[in-house]
């Protein structure tokens, strides 16, 4: 699976949350991925999954989504960017994955205060 974010700054926050202090990559690229409008992108919401913050439960939700094969992407709440942050899980095994495209690639330039 490919773990992405709906917003560039969300992706940066996820990187900061998962990288030891002072260990950010010296070179890094970010891509803007386009999902065609006719591809369904269901969302994991708090109403149907009030326990999504439980790590084991969120992994089961993701595994069930992959097993269902129902969509190429799943919108999930961000653990680190609540209450408004969203991430997207992409399934490269789904037939629609070939329809996704990279619209733009940029260098990530980290502010020196994070290094």
Buried (B, 14 or more C-beta within 10 A) or exposed (E): EEEBBBBEEBBBBBBEEEEEEEEBEEEEEBEEBEBEEEBEBEEBEEEEBEEBEEEEEBEEBBEEBBEEEEBBBBBBBBBBBEEEBBBBBBBEEBEBBEEBEEEEEEEBEBEEEEE
